[in-house]
Amino acid sequence: MQTDSKNVAAASGRIDVIDVLRAFALFGIVITHAGMGFLAARPPSPTFMTFTPLDEFVVLLNRMLILGKFFTIFSFLFGLSFALQMRSAEASGRGFVGRFSWRLLVLALIAMVHNVFFSGDILIIYALLGFFLIPFRNVSSKWLVVTGVLLVLNLPLMVFNATQINAPPPTAEQQAAAAAAQPQVMQGVRAHFDAKQSGTVEDVARANLGPGFVGKWQFQVFTGRLWVTFGLFLLGVAAGRMEIFRDSESNRRNFRKVLWAAGAVALVTTAIVAVRPLTFQVRTLADLLGSFSFTLQQLSLSAFYVALVSLLYWRKPTGLLAKLAPAGKMGLTVYLTQTVFGVVLFYGIGFGMLGHMGVAAAAGCAIVFYGVQLALARWWMSRFSMGPVEWLWRSLTYFKWQPLTLPDLVAPAGVTRTAP
């Protein structure tokens, strides 16, 4: 029996559950950023934004259930979008590589403007890694999956960490040099924090485009997140080719298997991570196993979330989850306006709550703001065919202002049409 979601997807050329998943990922992303005060840098103290037992509890929940998981989903969906765009170009007979490359350059430009205000911007990483997807466009899905799995398991970092087991401890001279450099490091950390907490727009821009930008790339390489993200891109491309998000009985059956398998792995690894927090200094086999458990926990819980949301949406396509779809359709706009929220609430050029608001209150504000975003996205998508930033991105891609008014065809999932 055909569902309403299938009819909408057929009319719009979209797979609505992907929009739902994108919006779901953005929910976790805004909570992640708010839980760090949109600092996107090393905090000035280990107890940063934890003032009460409730804050400590929220920090624990964030680390166990949210941190990293929703970026994992977001990155996977970026790769999936690559596959869908390539299929669309092939179906229409349009060239793909040149247009996609220019599209990435435009995204990089948007990202750099965004980076002026928020050094935690992920778009510049997506834009640059996106170019590496192009050589993989003709690679078989089997090898995309194999390569993607090896990368998302952070194999390069695991191999490096394995070589550090039982390595000689730092010499006295090395320890002395590290201790001597620590005050300068903390001075830089404090300067970055002060720029965002109480600085001017110029101070914020200088911090974000200087040490903030460098620190972001150091984090991506040092933690292995750079190739993990690319591995997620490759898995997303394979998923797009295999059409695993088309509502069918076979896909539902496969997702139920993923739900149970990923849930079991997530349960075990979450318990391990809870008692053995991640350490970046791997000296023993136990450290290595703890690091690998953290990686597995991120991936398995993310897969569990994707399977659960997809199955729930397919079960009732007009239910509560459908209300997320409009925000997913304008995901770039939603992502960028979350930064507006963060800058206004936390930075000195706004209300200056950075360092003064606890994690629990910050997460609460993020949830309320996300609710506002859902309402605004629903209103916008009932009148227009795409989000405002998506419209700008598409117009710059095609060197032509794109039509924005919604055609009188069918309303997006979760939206009731009203007159423009």
N, C-alpha and C positions, 0 to 999 in steps of 0.2 A: 504494500500500500504506500503511495507517495505521500510524503509529509509536506506541510506548508513550507518548511525550510528548503526542501528540494525544489519546490516551485519557485521560490524566491531566488535560490541560487541559479536556477536555469535561466531566469529572466535577467538577472544582473551579471551573470558570468562570475560570481563570487561563490566561495564556499564559506557559509556564514559561521561555522564553528571555528574557523581560523580567526575571524574577527573577534569572536568571543574569547578565544585563547589569548589574543594579543592584548585585549583590554584587561583580562585577568592578570597577565604579566605586568602590565603597567600599574595595577593596584599594588602588587608586591614591590615594584620599583619605587613608587613614591613613599611607601612606608620605610623601605631601606634607606633612602636618602634622608628622609626626615629624622630617622633614628640616629643619624650622624650629624644632624643639624645642617645638612647640605655642605658640610665642610670639605668632603672629598679629599682629605689629607690626614696625615697622622695627627691624632688629637694631642692636646698639651698635657694630658694626664690619663692614667688608666681608668679613672673613675669619671671620665668626661660624660656629662649628661645623666649621671646616676646619682640622685639625691635621696631617694627613698627605697624601701624594699620593693615597692611596686615597680620602680624603674629597673631594679636589678632583675625582677621577674620578666619584664618585657624584653630586656637585653637577652636573657636566656632564650625566650621564645623566638626572638628575632634570629639569633644565631642558629637555633635548631631548625626552624620551619621556614624562614624567609631569606636570610642572607645568601645571596648567590643563586638561589633557585629560580627566581623570576627573571634574572638576567639570562640564565641558561635557556629558559623558554623563549625569551625575546630573541636571542641569537639564533636559536633553531628556526624560528619563524622567518627570520631574515633570509636564511638559506632557502627555505621553502618558497618564499616570494620570488627568489631568483629563478627557481624552476618554473613557476607559474608565468613569470614575465617572458621567459624564453619560449615556453609553449605558445603563449599568445602571439609572440612575434612570428614564430614559425607558421601558425595558422593563418595569419594575415599576410604573410609573404614579405614582412618588413625585415630589414637588416637588424641584427641584435647587438653585436659586439660594440659597434660605434655608438649607438644610442645608449646602451647600458653604461659604457665608459663615461660618456658625457653626463649621464644621470648621476653617476657616482661622484664626479667632479662637482656638480651642483650641490650634492649632499655634503661634500667636504667643505664647501663654502658656507653652507648653513651651519655646519658643525663648528667652524672656526668662529663665527659670530656668536654662537651659543657658548663656546668655550671662554669668551671674554667674561661672561657672567658666572659660569659654572665649570670648574676644572674637571668635574666628574663626568663630563659629556662622553657618551659612548659612541656617538654618531661618527666621529672622525676615525675611530678604529674600524667601524663597520665599512665606512667608505673606502679606506685603504685596503682592508682585507678583501673587500668585494672584488678588487681587480684580480686577486689571485684565484677567484672562482672561475674566471673566464677560461683559463686553460683546462679546467676540469669539466667544462660543459659537455664534452663528448666522451668522458670516461664512463665506463659501465657502472650501473648502480651498485653492483657487487663490490667493486673496488672503492667506490665512494663510501660505502658502509664500513669496509675494512679499515680504510685510512681514517675515516671519521672516528671510529671507535678507539683506535690507537691514540689519536690526538686528544679526545675528550677524557680519556683515562690519564691524561697528563704524562704519557710515557716518557717524553724527553726529560722532564723534571724528575720522574721516578728513577730513571737510570742514573742521572747525576747524583741524586740523593743516596742511591745505593753505593756509589763510590765513596761517599763520606762516612759510611758506617765504620766504626773503629779507626777512623783517621786520627792522626796525632793531634792532641789538643793544641790550641794556639800557644805560641811561645810567649815568654814574659815580655819580650819586645813588642810583639803583636798586641798583647793585652794592654800594654802601656799606651801604644799608639791609638788604640780604639778608645781608651778612657780619655786621652787627651783631646780626641775629636768630638767626644760626646757633648761638651758644652756648646760648641759651634753648631752641632746638629740641632740641639734643643733651641738654640737661639733662632735658627731658621724656622723651626716648627712654630715657635711663639710668634714670630713676625708674620707668618702666613695666617695664623689664627687671628691676630690683632687686625690685619688688613680686612678680614671678612667681618669680624665682630664690630669694629668701630671705624673702619677706614672709609675713604671716599670711593666714588665710582672708579676713579683713576687707580687708587690703591688696589681695589678688587681686581681690576683688569690686569694690572702689573703682576699681581700674585698668581692669577690664573694662567696667564700666557707665559710666565716665567717658570718659577719652581713648581707650580701646580701642573703645568703641561709636561714638564720633564718627569716629575714624580709619577704621573699617570702612566707613562710609558715604562718607567722602571718597574712599577708594580705589575704591569702586564707581562713583562719578560721574567721578572724575578719569581713570580708565582706560577708562571706557565699559562696564565689566563689568555695570553695572545693566541697560542696554538689551540687551546681548548675551544676558544670562540670560533676559530676557523674550522675545527672539527665539527662543531655544532652546525656551522654553515653547510658542510658537506652532507651531514645526516639530514638536514632540512631539504637539500636538493634531492637526495634519494627519496625522501618521504613524498615530496611533490611529484616526482616521476611515478611513484607507485600508487599515488592517489589514496593514501591511507586515511585521509580525512573526508572522503566521500562516504556518505551514510549508506552502508550496506551491511547485510547480516554477517558477511565474512570479516569486515572491518570491526564490527561490534564484537565479534567473537575474539579477534586478535587483541583488541583493546582490553577486553576482560582478562585475558591472559597476562597482558602487560600490567594491569592494575594489581593483580595478585602477586606476580613475581616481583615487580618493583616495590610494592608495599612491604613484602617480606624482607627484601634487602634493605630498604629504608629503615625499617624497624630495628634491625640488628645494628646497622651502621650508626643510626642516630643514638642508640644506647652507648656505643663505643665513643662517639664524639662527645657525648655528654660528660663522660668520666675522663676523657683524655682529649682536652682541647688541642687544636691544631698548633703545631710548632714549626717554624721555618728553619730551625737549626736541627737537622737530622744527624744524630750521633750514634744511635743504636737501632737495632732491628725493630724495637718497639716504636721508636719515633717514626720509622719508615711505614710500619703498618698503620700507625695512627694517621699519618698523612694520606695514605691510600684510602683509609676508611672515610676520611673527610671528602675526598674526591668521589667515592662511590655514593656517599650519602647525598651529595649535591645532585648527582645524576639520577639516582634512583628515586629520590623524592620529587624531582622535577618531572620525571616520566610518570610517576604516580599521579601528580597533579594534572598533567595533560590527559591521561587516560580517564581520570575521574570526571573532569570537566566535560570532555568530549562525550562520554557515555551519558552523563546527566542531561547534556543539551540534546542529544539525539533522542533521548527518552521523551522529552517534552520541549520541542523546538520553540514553542510560544510561551514558555515559562519564564521564571525569574532571570535565568542566564541570558535569555534573548535580549534583555535590557542592556547588556554589556556590548552588544554588537555595534551600535553606533559609535561608541568610543574607540573600538578596535578599527573601524573603517577610517577614522581620522587619528590613528595612533601617533603619527609624528607631531601633530598639533597638541595632542594630549601630553606627550612626553615633554615638549618644550614649555608648555604652560605650567607644568609641574615645577619647573625651575623658577618661573615667575613667583609662584607660591613660596618656594623655599627662600629665594632672595628677599622677598618682602618680609617674610616672617622672621628669618634668622639673621640676616646681615645688617650691619650698621647703617646701610643706606635705606633700610626699611625700619622694622620695629626692633632690631638688634637683640633678638632673643637667644642668639648663639651663646652657649655657656651659661645661660640663665634658665632655660626651660629643660625639664627632665625628659627622658626618653618616652615615658608613658604619655605625657601631655603632647609631645611632638607627634607620636604615632596617632593619637586621637585627632589632632588637627589634620593630619594627612588623610585619615579616613573620611573626615567631614569634607575636606576639599575634594577628594575623589568623588564623593557623592554629588557635589556640585558639578564636577566635570561630566559625570554621567548624564545629569539633567541637561546641561548645556549641549552636550554632544547629541542627545536625543532631539532636542529642539533644532539644532543646526542641520542635522542629517534629514530632518523632515522637510527641509526647505532647499537644501543644496546637495549636489552630487558628490562632494568631497570636502574635506576640511580646508581651512584657509591656507595653512602651510603646505598641505598636499597640492592645493591648486597652484600656489606659487612654484613649487618644485616641478610640477608637471608642465607649467607654462614655460619655465626656463629651459626645461628639457627639450621641448618641441619648438622653442623660439616663437611661440604664438600663445596669446592669451586663450586659455581653455574655457569652454562653457562651464559655468558653475551652477546654474539653475537646474534643479532636479527635473528630469523629463517626466511627463505624465504616464508612467508605466506602472511600476509597482513599488511600494514603500519598502525601505530596508527592514531587515528583521528587527522586531522590537519597536518599530516606529509607526505611528499613525500619521498619515499624510494630512497636512494642512496647506492652505493656500500660501504661496510665497509672500 
